[in-house]
Amino acid sequence: MYGLARIVAAVAAVAVASQLPHAIAQFRAGIDLVNIGVTVIDRRGKLVSHLRGEDFELFEDGRKQAITFFASESSPAAEMHLGLLMDVSESMQDDIAFTRTAAIKFLNALTEVQDVTIVDFDTEVRVARFHRSEVARLVERIRSQKVRGDTALFDAIGVYLDGAAAQDGRKIMLLYTDGVDTRSVLRLSELVDLIKASDVTVYPIGALANRPSSMRADQQMVLRQIAETSGGQAFFPPSVKELDRVYEQVLGEIRAQYTLGYVSSNAVADGSWRKVEVRLTEPESRDRKTRARRGYFAPYRR
């Protein structure tokens, strides 16, 4: 657990450096009910909806687990929390106006969220949480954003993940960025461990069309790693004009996602990594694939 403790300290340092209202004391990785967000696609890449709880099997370290919680679009039993992370660093100068408009459209379309945590970042990271009833204040914050400074991308994600750990229900993070990290305290490997310890599903949108080809390849790899670790998907629109279409895809992903919950049959609280696999039981399963986070860190108690 030394590695995670080191990451916790790094995230707390980010909170202080970013002048957040309250410093983060620890990362709350210990959980009893394990929640897994699952997306199902067919061989043509289309989302599969209307499945039931009995259509899934779930295994932890190869051992079948009893699914005790199930939610889908047709049975929305879990609250949904949205994290909206917006890169407002200087490199966003040409895209920021369109990004503001697209983000507001997205918020207006996703009416089922309980609250929205907005994280705008440049050299620093700033966080605010708004209830759905405060959407007018949230929109005003988005519209007032100005570009400046470097890009503390990893720190922004880490700070959001820590705050989301205290929330119950579905947690979705939408990340918009156009560049590589140039400022963070957190390293990529540490961030990946934080994502593994979290039950947030991440959907990065990388606007990289104006970047050199070598930089595009590296950043696509980073954003895909962040998304796939969480069970999400990364999108790379060829231009800002395609953002509306991409947001529609993300909305479809969110609404088609299933949530499975279980209490692990392994009661040992040793903080170890536990591999999770989700399988389909229906006859058509050979033509379908599941996408979900690959595991979680067990609770740790001395």
Backbone bond lengths (Angstrom), bond angles and torsions (degrees), N, CA, C in turn:
res aa  C-N    CA-C-N  psi(-1)  N-CA   C-N-CA  omega(-1)  CA-C   N-CA-C  phi
1 M - - - 1.463 - - 1.518 112.34 -
2 Y 1.318 117.43 -3.77 1.456 119.51 -179.88 1.517 110.93 -58.79
3 G 1.368 115.77 -39.58 1.457 119.41 -178.55 1.514 112.29 -60.59
4 L 1.351 116.41 -45.91 1.457 119.33 179.08 1.519 111.46 -66.86
5 A 1.319 116.97 -36.99 1.461 119.51 178.32 1.517 110.81 -60.79
6 R 1.327 116.02 -38.77 1.461 120.32 178.64 1.530 110.60 -64.43
7 I 1.344 116.02 -39.51 1.458 120.23 178.80 1.516 110.55 -66.13
8 V 1.351 116.84 -41.89 1.456 120.79 177.55 1.523 110.60 -55.75
9 A 1.342 115.85 -45.08 1.454 119.86 179.16 1.517 111.15 -62.30
10 A 1.320 116.71 -38.14 1.465 120.39 179.03 1.518 111.20 -65.46
11 V 1.349 116.69 -42.32 1.459 119.71 179.31 1.518 110.63 -65.70
12 A 1.329 117.18 -39.96 1.459 120.18 177.08 1.518 110.85 -61.86
13 A 1.335 116.60 -39.14 1.463 120.40 177.73 1.524 110.69 -64.63
14 V 1.326 116.39 -38.50 1.459 119.97 176.75 1.517 110.34 -61.26
15 A 1.338 117.13 -42.33 1.454 120.60 -179.13 1.519 110.98 -60.99
16 V 1.332 116.99 -42.18 1.458 120.25 178.72 1.516 110.78 -66.78
17 A 1.341 115.94 -45.14 1.460 119.83 -178.22 1.516 111.76 -64.54
18 S 1.337 116.50 -29.53 1.451 120.85 -177.24 1.516 112.79 -88.89
19 Q 1.350 117.23 0.84 1.455 122.63 176.51 1.528 111.43 61.82
20 L 1.354 116.79 42.33 1.452 120.24 175.55 1.526 108.88 -72.45
21 P 1.371 117.54 156.37 1.454 119.78 -177.55 1.519 113.81 -60.04
22 H 1.337 117.39 -35.65 1.465 120.74 -178.56 1.516 109.00 -132.97
23 A 1.314 118.42 127.65 1.458 121.92 176.12 1.516 109.16 -66.29
24 I 1.330 117.36 145.60 1.450 122.45 -178.29 1.528 108.89 -87.64
25 A 1.324 116.16 121.12 1.455 119.68 -175.09 1.514 112.40 -80.88
26 Q 1.337 117.16 -37.28 1.455 119.05 -177.88 1.510 109.80 -159.95
27 F 1.337 115.36 162.65 1.458 120.50 175.72 1.505 108.10 -94.64
28 R 1.329 116.81 123.96 1.458 121.00 -173.74 1.521 109.64 -88.62
29 A 1.324 117.22 84.54 1.462 121.32 -176.90 1.520 112.63 -92.23
30 G 1.337 118.58 -15.13 1.448 121.41 -176.86 1.518 111.31 -75.79
31 I 1.338 117.87 124.80 1.447 122.05 -179.70 1.515 109.22 -139.55
32 D 1.348 116.60 156.33 1.455 121.99 175.04 1.523 109.97 -102.12
33 L 1.339 116.77 -52.56 1.449 120.77 175.92 1.522 108.93 -87.33
34 V 1.317 116.85 121.17 1.464 121.84 178.91 1.526 107.88 -90.84
35 N 1.331 116.74 120.09 1.461 121.91 178.72 1.523 110.29 -102.89
36 I 1.316 116.21 131.59 1.457 122.04 179.98 1.529 108.85 -126.06
37 G 1.327 116.27 119.74 1.455 120.92 173.28 1.519 109.62 -84.39
38 V 1.329 117.26 131.23 1.462 122.03 -173.68 1.531 109.83 -128.39
39 T 1.326 115.86 130.76 1.456 122.53 172.77 1.525 108.03 -113.54
40 V 1.324 116.54 137.82 1.467 121.90 -179.36 1.526 108.40 -118.98
41 I 1.324 116.38 130.20 1.457 121.48 177.84 1.526 109.56 -127.21
42 D 1.353 116.18 152.32 1.457 119.79 177.90 1.523 109.97 -92.33
43 R 1.327 116.79 -175.98 1.466 120.92 -174.54 1.528 112.44 -65.61
44 R 1.332 117.67 -18.93 1.468 121.43 177.53 1.524 112.52 -93.20
45 G 1.341 116.08 3.35 1.451 120.30 178.85 1.512 114.12 84.44
46 K 1.340 117.86 8.75 1.460 120.95 -179.94 1.520 110.27 -86.15
47 L 1.337 115.28 145.06 1.452 121.19 -179.75 1.518 110.91 -69.42
48 V 1.336 115.64 140.31 1.459 121.95 179.13 1.521 108.71 -107.77
49 S 1.313 116.99 119.57 1.459 121.66 178.58 1.529 109.97 -115.36
50 H 1.322 116.20 -179.29 1.469 123.56 175.71 1.527 113.38 68.16
51 L 1.324 118.26 21.69 1.467 119.63 171.57 1.528 108.93 -81.58
52 R 1.321 115.76 161.71 1.469 122.19 -179.27 1.530 110.03 -113.02
53 G 1.303 116.27 168.02 1.450 120.53 -179.11 1.512 112.57 -58.54
54 E 1.337 116.43 -36.58 1.466 120.06 -178.60 1.523 113.13 -73.10
55 D 1.333 117.06 -6.58 1.464 120.45 176.60 1.535 112.40 -82.72
56 F 1.342 117.19 -1.17 1.462 121.39 -176.55 1.521 111.04 -120.09
57 E 1.319 115.25 148.38 1.464 123.47 167.45 1.521 107.30 -125.51
58 L 1.315 116.75 145.86 1.459 120.77 -176.32 1.524 109.24 -132.12
59 F 1.343 115.74 132.83 1.458 121.75 -177.47 1.519 110.15 -125.76
60 E 1.325 115.68 137.76 1.462 121.70 174.51 1.520 108.60 -118.42
61 D 1.321 115.66 119.74 1.466 121.14 -175.91 1.524 111.28 50.07
62 G 1.331 116.24 39.05 1.456 122.15 177.12 1.513 115.57 85.31
63 R 1.342 118.03 -6.16 1.464 121.16 -178.42 1.531 109.53 -102.09
64 K 1.330 115.90 129.90 1.455 120.44 -179.69 1.526 110.80 -66.34
65 Q 1.331 115.60 137.17 1.461 121.91 -178.85 1.531 109.78 -114.30
66 A 1.315 115.69 151.64 1.464 121.31 177.91 1.526 108.95 -84.33
67 I 1.328 116.84 119.50 1.468 121.52 178.83 1.523 108.22 -77.38
68 T 1.326 116.65 117.92 1.464 121.56 -176.32 1.517 112.92 -107.80
69 F 1.344 117.06 -6.85 1.454 120.52 179.28 1.519 108.75 -142.69
70 F 1.327 115.72 135.98 1.454 120.77 178.44 1.522 109.27 -143.88
71 A 1.327 116.06 134.62 1.461 120.83 176.67 1.516 108.96 -144.83
72 S 1.324 115.45 146.08 1.456 122.04 176.93 1.516 107.97 -146.08
73 E 1.337 116.37 -177.65 1.466 120.21 178.94 1.521 111.05 -60.32
74 S 1.339 116.74 -35.40 1.461 120.25 -179.43 1.520 113.06 -80.83
75 S 1.351 116.78 -13.02 1.468 120.93 176.81 1.520 109.18 -138.27
76 P 1.342 118.11 68.34 1.472 121.70 -173.44 1.523 112.25 -74.17
77 A 1.340 115.18 79.70 1.465 119.45 -175.92 1.518 112.83 -87.90
78 A 1.314 117.94 -7.58 1.459 120.52 -176.68 1.524 110.48 -115.83
79 E 1.325 116.85 139.77 1.455 120.36 173.67 1.523 109.95 -64.27
80 M 1.321 116.05 150.36 1.454 120.48 178.00 1.524 109.58 -115.30
81 H 1.331 115.66 131.25 1.458 123.11 177.62 1.522 108.20 -117.08
82 L 1.321 116.01 133.08 1.461 121.08 -178.07 1.515 110.68 -111.82
83 G 1.329 115.92 133.47 1.460 121.75 169.41 1.516 108.50 -107.76
84 L 1.313 117.10 123.32 1.464 122.41 179.25 1.516 108.18 -112.05
85 L 1.337 117.02 107.34 1.459 122.40 -177.99 1.511 109.49 -105.23
86 M 1.326 116.22 122.06 1.454 121.25 -174.08 1.522 110.91 -123.86
87 D 1.304 114.67 123.14 1.458 122.70 175.95 1.531 107.93 -76.85
88 V 1.337 116.48 115.80 1.470 120.77 177.65 1.526 109.92 -119.29
89 S 1.342 115.53 29.12 1.455 119.60 177.48 1.533 109.83 -72.72
90 E 1.318 116.18 170.09 1.464 121.70 -171.76 1.524 112.93 -59.29
91 S 1.342 116.74 -30.17 1.463 119.53 -178.12 1.527 112.89 -68.98
92 M 1.340 117.29 -8.99 1.461 121.59 179.93 1.532 112.44 -88.76
93 Q 1.313 117.12 7.45 1.460 121.72 -172.85 1.539 112.33 -51.07
94 D 1.319 117.64 -45.39 1.463 120.52 -174.93 1.526 113.27 -77.23
95 D 1.330 116.98 -19.36 1.463 120.55 -171.98 1.521 114.60 -110.22
96 I 1.323 118.76 -8.85 1.463 120.67 -167.80 1.524 112.62 -64.80
97 A 1.331 118.60 -37.18 1.465 120.13 -178.57 1.523 111.07 -63.40
98 F 1.324 116.21 -45.96 1.454 119.41 179.27 1.520 110.63 -66.93
99 T 1.328 117.28 -37.74 1.461 120.84 179.88 1.518 110.91 -61.11
100 R 1.326 116.95 -43.34 1.462 120.82 177.48 1.529 110.59 -56.74
101 T 1.327 116.09 -49.38 1.459 120.91 -177.74 1.521 111.56 -62.95
102 A 1.328 116.97 -44.84 1.460 121.03 -179.13 1.527 111.56 -64.76
103 A 1.342 117.10 -40.11 1.467 120.82 179.62 1.521 110.97 -64.43
104 I 1.324 117.24 -40.13 1.467 121.04 179.31 1.526 110.18 -66.19
105 K 1.331 117.41 -40.95 1.460 120.96 176.43 1.524 110.75 -60.79
106 F 1.322 116.04 -41.39 1.457 120.67 179.88 1.528 110.42 -62.36
107 L 1.326 117.02 -45.33 1.465 121.03 -179.93 1.520 111.63 -62.66
108 N 1.319 116.54 -39.78 1.457 120.21 179.72 1.524 111.76 -67.26
109 A 1.341 116.71 -29.24 1.462 120.72 -179.83 1.522 112.11 -79.91
110 L 1.337 117.33 -36.00 1.471 121.15 -176.67 1.532 108.92 -89.91
111 T 1.313 116.15 75.03 1.466 121.58 -173.56 1.524 113.17 -78.91
112 E 1.349 117.60 -11.79 1.457 119.48 -174.14 1.534 114.01 -84.84
113 V 1.335 118.66 -0.30 1.459 119.53 -178.96 1.528 111.04 -75.14
114 Q 1.332 115.11 145.55 1.460 121.56 177.48 1.523 111.14 -78.26
115 D 1.325 116.00 -41.21 1.456 121.00 179.80 1.523 109.24 -155.45
116 V 1.317 115.53 165.91 1.459 122.15 179.95 1.519 108.83 -129.52
117 T 1.328 116.07 125.06 1.460 121.31 171.90 1.519 107.69 -100.06
118 I 1.316 116.40 116.00 1.459 119.79 179.05 1.522 109.23 -100.11
119 V 1.306 115.08 131.54 1.466 122.26 177.37 1.519 106.62 -124.65
120 D 1.332 116.66 109.20 1.459 118.97 173.65 1.519 107.89 -106.01
121 F 1.324 115.36 138.00 1.460 118.47 -171.03 1.519 111.17 -140.26
122 D 1.319 113.48 145.07 1.457 123.81 169.41 1.518 105.25 -140.88
123 T 1.329 119.25 -115.89 1.461 120.33 171.56 1.526 109.93 -66.82
124 E 1.330 117.07 -33.27 1.455 123.41 178.57 1.524 110.37 -110.76
125 V 1.338 114.56 170.80 1.460 121.96 178.58 1.518 108.32 -121.58
126 R 1.336 117.06 126.70 1.465 121.86 -179.63 1.525 109.10 -123.17
127 V 1.340 116.44 136.12 1.462 122.06 -172.64 1.528 110.16 -129.05
128 A 1.318 115.75 138.92 1.466 121.24 171.94 1.524 108.01 -149.88
129 R 1.332 116.44 144.88 1.461 121.24 179.44 1.524 109.63 -116.25
130 F 1.334 115.94 134.06 1.453 122.13 -177.43 1.523 110.01 -124.94
131 H 1.329 116.62 134.51 1.455 121.07 171.57 1.522 108.59 -72.31
132 R 1.329 116.01 157.53 1.464 119.43 -179.31 1.532 111.88 -55.69
133 S 1.328 117.00 -32.94 1.462 120.83 -179.34 1.533 112.29 -70.08
134 E 1.331 117.24 -12.56 1.468 121.47 -178.64 1.530 111.74 -101.69
135 V 1.317 116.64 26.98 1.463 120.69 -174.04 1.528 111.69 -60.21
136 A 1.337 118.24 -31.86 1.467 120.34 179.89 1.523 111.02 -63.64
137 R 1.332 117.30 -40.93 1.470 121.56 177.42 1.520 110.92 -66.85
138 L 1.335 115.85 -38.88 1.456 120.60 179.21 1.528 110.61 -63.62
139 V 1.317 116.64 -45.10 1.466 120.68 179.45 1.521 110.37 -61.63
140 E 1.321 116.89 -40.25 1.467 119.84 179.11 1.521 110.87 -63.49
141 R 1.326 117.22 -38.50 1.468 119.89 177.85 1.524 110.81 -63.28
142 I 1.330 116.33 -42.93 1.460 120.07 179.56 1.526 110.48 -62.88
143 R 1.311 116.52 -44.79 1.465 120.52 -177.64 1.525 112.88 -66.03
144 S 1.316 117.53 -26.10 1.470 120.92 -175.46 1.526 113.48 -88.16
145 Q 1.320 118.21 -2.46 1.462 120.87 -176.60 1.529 111.57 -66.14
146 K 1.310 115.00 138.06 1.465 122.08 177.50 1.530 108.69 -122.94
147 V 1.328 116.47 147.96 1.459 120.36 -177.29 1.526 110.21 -87.33
148 R 1.341 114.56 142.68 1.460 120.43 178.23 1.537 108.40 -173.77
149 G 1.319 116.34 159.04 1.451 121.82 166.99 1.515 116.60 73.10
150 D 1.355 113.60 -169.73 1.461 122.93 -179.16 1.528 110.63 -88.03
151 T 1.349 116.32 -166.72 1.463 121.14 -173.41 1.522 111.09 -123.19
152 A 1.333 117.28 104.65 1.466 122.69 177.47 1.529 109.03 -96.23
153 L 1.317 116.17 62.79 1.462 122.38 -172.87 1.523 112.45 -64.27
154 F 1.329 118.16 -53.37 1.465 121.26 -176.17 1.525 111.10 -63.54
155 D 1.340 116.75 -39.83 1.462 119.99 179.01 1.525 110.98 -62.12
156 A 1.330 117.02 -41.14 1.462 120.78 -179.13 1.523 110.68 -62.05
157 I 1.336 116.81 -43.98 1.462 119.97 178.55 1.520 110.49 -63.87
158 G 1.338 117.08 -44.17 1.463 121.14 -179.23 1.512 112.59 -61.09
159 V 1.321 117.27 -42.60 1.468 120.89 179.49 1.527 110.30 -64.82
160 Y 1.334 116.59 -42.82 1.466 118.32 178.42 1.533 111.83 -63.11
161 L 1.328 117.54 -44.80 1.460 120.79 -178.47 1.521 111.26 -59.25
162 D 1.321 116.72 -39.24 1.463 119.37 -179.50 1.524 111.13 -65.25
163 G 1.315 116.86 -43.53 1.452 119.44 178.01 1.513 112.79 -65.78
164 A 1.334 117.02 -35.99 1.463 121.37 -179.08 1.520 112.25 -69.45
165 A 1.332 117.96 -21.06 1.466 121.05 -178.24 1.522 112.00 -61.45
166 A 1.329 117.95 -25.09 1.464 121.33 -178.85 1.524 112.47 -85.26
167 Q 1.329 117.86 -5.33 1.462 121.41 -177.92 1.522 110.93 -94.36
168 D 1.329 116.05 145.21 1.457 122.27 174.74 1.524 109.38 -101.40
169 G 1.323 116.34 151.10 1.451 120.62 178.44 1.520 112.21 104.21
170 R 1.327 116.74 -165.50 1.466 122.48 179.33 1.519 109.46 -76.99
171 K 1.328 115.03 139.79 1.465 120.61 179.65 1.521 108.55 -129.63
172 I 1.310 115.27 119.49 1.451 122.38 -177.95 1.524 108.48 -119.08
173 M 1.327 116.43 133.62 1.460 120.32 177.17 1.518 109.71 -118.80
174 L 1.326 116.69 124.11 1.455 123.15 174.60 1.519 107.97 -106.41
175 L 1.324 116.34 119.67 1.458 122.06 -175.64 1.520 109.80 -115.48
176 Y 1.334 115.83 125.01 1.457 119.59 175.04 1.516 109.24 -116.42
177 T 1.329 116.81 122.67 1.457 121.18 179.34 1.519 109.65 -151.22
178 D 1.319 115.83 156.27 1.466 119.09 179.80 1.518 112.57 -123.11
179 G 1.329 118.00 4.22 1.466 117.36 -173.40 1.509 114.01 -147.90
180 V 1.311 115.20 173.25 1.455 122.25 177.73 1.520 109.69 -76.40
181 D 1.324 115.64 159.62 1.459 120.43 177.00 1.520 109.65 -71.48
182 T 1.344 116.84 130.80 1.463 121.15 -179.06 1.527 112.70 -124.51
183 R 1.343 118.44 2.71 1.467 118.08 -168.94 1.523 115.20 -141.69
184 S 1.325 120.41 -12.66 1.458 122.05 -165.13 1.521 114.58 -70.47
185 V 1.334 114.59 151.41 1.459 122.85 168.91 1.528 109.22 -76.87
186 L 1.330 116.66 -43.04 1.462 121.29 179.01 1.527 111.26 -67.41
187 R 1.325 115.72 141.46 1.459 121.35 171.06 1.524 108.93 -93.23
188 L 1.328 116.44 161.94 1.457 120.23 -177.42 1.526 111.28 -59.43
189 S 1.321 117.94 -43.15 1.470 120.43 -178.82 1.526 111.13 -61.72
190 E 1.327 116.80 -37.36 1.464 120.62 177.99 1.521 110.76 -69.24
191 L 1.323 116.72 -39.62 1.456 120.30 177.93 1.523 110.87 -63.10
192 V 1.325 117.42 -41.79 1.463 120.75 179.25 1.526 110.19 -60.24
193 D 1.336 118.00 -39.36 1.460 120.41 176.93 1.527 111.19 -63.98
194 L 1.332 117.40 -38.14 1.459 120.08 176.79 1.525 111.18 -64.35
195 I 1.319 116.92 -39.70 1.461 120.27 178.16 1.523 110.24 -65.12
196 K 1.335 117.04 -40.56 1.463 120.81 176.92 1.529 111.56 -60.38
197 A 1.324 116.60 -35.78 1.466 121.38 -178.57 1.520 112.13 -80.40
198 S 1.322 117.59 -5.83 1.459 122.48 -175.24 1.524 110.46 -106.82
199 D 1.351 116.01 159.95 1.466 120.38 173.22 1.522 111.01 -110.89
200 V 1.323 116.57 29.15 1.460 122.63 175.69 1.530 109.58 -87.91
201 T 1.330 117.26 134.76 1.460 121.97 173.15 1.522 108.55 -95.36
202 V 1.324 116.72 126.68 1.469 121.79 -171.31 1.530 110.33 -108.49
203 Y 1.340 115.13 132.06 1.462 122.31 175.47 1.529 108.85 -122.44
204 P 1.334 118.00 92.61 1.467 120.23 176.75 1.525 111.13 -78.46
205 I 1.322 115.26 143.34 1.461 121.84 172.10 1.519 106.60 -120.87
206 G 1.319 115.57 109.21 1.458 120.74 -177.16 1.516 110.92 -100.85
207 A 1.324 116.75 114.57 1.473 121.35 176.79 1.525 107.44 -95.35
208 L 1.314 115.73 90.99 1.466 120.92 -169.93 1.525 112.76 -116.96
209 A 1.317 116.91 11.17 1.466 119.46 -173.05 1.522 112.87 -61.29
210 N 1.325 117.13 -29.40 1.466 120.34 -177.03 1.523 113.00 -95.33
211 R 1.327 117.45 7.74 1.460 121.32 -179.96 1.525 110.10 -92.81
212 P 1.346 117.97 155.14 1.470 120.45 174.78 1.526 110.48 -58.01
213 S 1.309 116.76 149.09 1.465 120.91 -175.62 1.519 112.59 -57.76
214 S 1.340 118.21 -38.28 1.469 120.84 179.67 1.522 111.00 -64.54
215 M 1.326 117.30 -39.90 1.457 121.56 178.80 1.526 110.68 -69.64
216 R 1.348 116.80 -36.86 1.463 119.89 179.76 1.523 110.51 -61.08
217 A 1.319 116.20 -44.36 1.464 119.76 -177.79 1.522 111.13 -62.66
218 D 1.331 117.27 -44.30 1.467 121.18 -179.10 1.524 111.07 -65.11
219 Q 1.334 117.20 -44.25 1.456 120.28 -177.69 1.518 112.09 -70.46
220 Q 1.323 117.28 -36.61 1.459 119.56 175.03 1.526 110.42 -59.87
221 M 1.311 117.44 -41.05 1.453 121.60 179.45 1.528 110.80 -62.60
222 V 1.343 116.64 -43.38 1.463 121.20 179.99 1.529 110.89 -64.00
223 L 1.330 116.81 -48.53 1.458 120.08 -177.21 1.523 111.83 -67.87
224 R 1.330 117.09 -34.74 1.463 119.42 175.48 1.529 110.85 -65.57
225 Q 1.339 116.89 -39.97 1.461 119.99 178.58 1.522 110.91 -62.32
226 I 1.324 116.59 -43.42 1.466 121.05 178.64 1.520 110.16 -60.68
227 A 1.337 116.65 -46.16 1.467 120.64 -178.22 1.517 111.75 -66.38
228 E 1.328 117.54 -50.33 1.457 121.13 -174.10 1.518 112.24 -66.20
229 T 1.335 117.74 -32.33 1.464 120.41 177.16 1.520 110.84 -61.55
230 S 1.342 116.27 -33.10 1.464 121.27 -177.38 1.521 113.15 -90.63
231 G 1.335 117.80 -9.81 1.449 121.31 -174.20 1.518 113.33 91.17
232 G 1.334 117.17 7.53 1.455 122.05 179.05 1.515 112.20 -94.74
233 Q 1.334 115.86 -161.49 1.458 121.58 -178.18 1.516 109.20 -144.32
234 A 1.336 116.50 142.54 1.457 122.14 177.47 1.518 109.75 -96.52
235 F 1.334 115.56 145.29 1.460 121.64 179.55 1.525 108.95 -125.30
236 F 1.340 115.49 142.99 1.460 120.24 -178.06 1.529 109.25 -133.12
237 P 1.323 117.23 83.29 1.476 119.53 179.61 1.521 110.51 -63.75
238 P 1.333 117.86 139.48 1.462 120.11 -178.59 1.523 113.95 -68.19
239 S 1.334 117.42 -17.96 1.463 121.53 176.44 1.518 108.21 -157.01
240 V 1.336 116.76 164.63 1.460 119.82 179.51 1.525 111.05 -64.16
241 K 1.326 117.43 -22.15 1.463 120.88 179.00 1.524 111.52 -65.75
242 E 1.340 116.63 -20.51 1.457 121.20 -178.90 1.522 112.75 -89.43
243 L 1.346 117.60 0.04 1.465 120.16 -174.72 1.527 112.60 -62.33
244 D 1.327 117.15 -39.91 1.465 119.14 179.48 1.522 111.21 -57.84
245 R 1.330 116.43 -43.78 1.466 120.48 179.65 1.525 110.78 -63.91
246 V 1.344 116.20 -40.51 1.461 120.12 179.61 1.525 110.62 -64.99
247 Y 1.337 116.92 -42.69 1.461 119.31 178.57 1.532 110.85 -60.95
248 E 1.331 117.92 -35.60 1.456 120.56 175.95 1.523 110.53 -63.08
249 Q 1.344 116.74 -38.59 1.464 120.40 176.85 1.523 111.17 -64.09
250 V 1.329 115.91 -42.82 1.464 119.81 179.93 1.528 110.33 -64.09
251 L 1.335 117.18 -42.18 1.466 120.51 176.90 1.523 110.65 -57.90
252 G 1.333 116.46 -42.82 1.453 120.27 177.96 1.516 112.10 -61.68
253 E 1.337 116.54 -42.03 1.468 121.41 178.00 1.525 110.88 -60.66
254 I 1.322 116.26 -47.35 1.467 121.06 -177.02 1.523 110.19 -62.08
255 R 1.320 116.16 -45.28 1.464 119.89 -175.24 1.519 112.74 -73.96
256 A 1.321 117.32 -22.40 1.460 120.45 179.34 1.529 112.41 -92.26
257 Q 1.317 117.29 -0.80 1.470 120.30 -176.64 1.525 110.80 -77.92
258 Y 1.323 115.00 137.33 1.461 122.14 173.80 1.523 109.17 -97.85
259 T 1.312 116.27 152.09 1.459 121.12 174.03 1.517 109.04 -118.92
260 L 1.322 116.01 121.68 1.457 122.19 176.29 1.520 108.71 -110.99
261 G 1.321 117.01 137.07 1.456 121.33 177.84 1.512 111.30 -128.30
262 Y 1.326 115.64 143.80 1.463 119.52 177.94 1.522 109.66 -153.32
263 V 1.323 115.34 157.34 1.462 122.20 172.67 1.524 106.78 -101.80
264 S 1.317 116.50 120.79 1.459 120.74 -174.40 1.523 112.02 -59.47
265 S 1.328 115.29 139.04 1.468 120.03 174.69 1.526 111.48 -74.64
266 N 1.335 116.64 -10.52 1.463 121.70 177.05 1.524 108.60 -94.65
267 A 1.323 117.36 104.48 1.463 122.23 -174.63 1.532 113.20 -87.59
268 V 1.324 118.05 1.32 1.462 121.16 -177.98 1.528 109.34 -72.70
269 A 1.322 117.91 120.09 1.472 122.79 -177.90 1.527 109.26 -95.06
270 D 1.328 116.08 72.13 1.461 120.73 -174.18 1.526 113.40 -108.52
271 G 1.322 117.90 3.03 1.458 120.41 178.30 1.517 114.72 71.80
272 S 1.310 117.77 13.97 1.467 120.52 -175.62 1.531 111.32 -79.44
273 W 1.340 115.18 159.78 1.455 120.93 175.22 1.523 109.20 -78.27
274 R 1.334 115.84 131.21 1.454 121.15 179.86 1.524 109.45 -120.12
275 K 1.297 115.23 125.07 1.464 121.07 -178.04 1.527 109.94 -80.31
276 V 1.328 115.96 134.05 1.464 122.02 -179.85 1.527 108.71 -119.53
277 E 1.327 115.90 135.32 1.464 121.76 176.88 1.523 108.98 -129.97
278 V 1.329 116.05 132.32 1.462 122.04 177.58 1.522 108.41 -109.59
279 R 1.324 116.85 129.92 1.457 122.11 179.19 1.530 110.01 -123.83
280 L 1.328 115.17 159.10 1.457 121.62 176.81 1.518 109.88 -102.59
281 T 1.313 116.54 145.36 1.462 120.75 -176.94 1.519 113.43 -106.06
282 E 1.350 117.81 -17.76 1.466 119.63 -174.15 1.525 110.21 -72.74
283 P 1.343 117.79 159.26 1.479 121.49 -175.10 1.522 114.00 -58.43
284 E 1.338 117.49 -30.04 1.461 120.24 -177.23 1.525 113.22 -81.18
285 S 1.336 117.71 5.37 1.459 120.67 -171.52 1.526 113.23 -61.51
286 R 1.329 117.94 -25.65 1.459 119.50 -179.89 1.528 112.00 -66.39
287 D 1.312 116.55 -22.21 1.461 120.91 179.44 1.522 112.06 -97.81
288 R 1.328 116.88 8.69 1.459 121.02 -176.68 1.526 110.64 -130.88
289 K 1.318 115.41 152.33 1.462 121.15 178.58 1.527 109.47 -126.18
290 T 1.328 115.67 148.16 1.456 120.64 175.41 1.525 109.51 -105.79
291 R 1.322 115.23 147.87 1.460 121.28 174.74 1.529 107.91 -128.16
292 A 1.319 116.35 121.80 1.466 121.44 -177.13 1.520 108.63 -154.85
293 R 1.331 116.21 165.94 1.457 117.41 175.34 1.520 109.41 -65.40
294 R 1.311 115.92 152.07 1.458 120.99 -167.06 1.516 114.31 -89.50
295 G 1.317 116.91 -3.43 1.454 119.75 -179.72 1.506 111.19 164.80
296 Y 1.317 115.61 -165.91 1.469 121.00 -178.80 1.523 108.84 -159.35
297 F 1.321 115.86 162.59 1.459 121.08 173.57 1.527 108.64 -88.80
298 A 1.325 116.97 128.59 1.458 121.84 179.82 1.532 110.14 -65.51
299 P 1.332 117.48 159.11 1.467 119.28 172.75 1.524 110.18 -57.46
300 Y 1.316 115.30 154.89 1.469 119.86 179.68 1.519 107.91 -129.67
301 R 1.327 114.71 119.48 1.459 120.34 178.50 1.514 108.86 -132.71
302 R 1.313 115.78 132.78 1.468 119.76 -179.20 1.524 110.22 -82.31
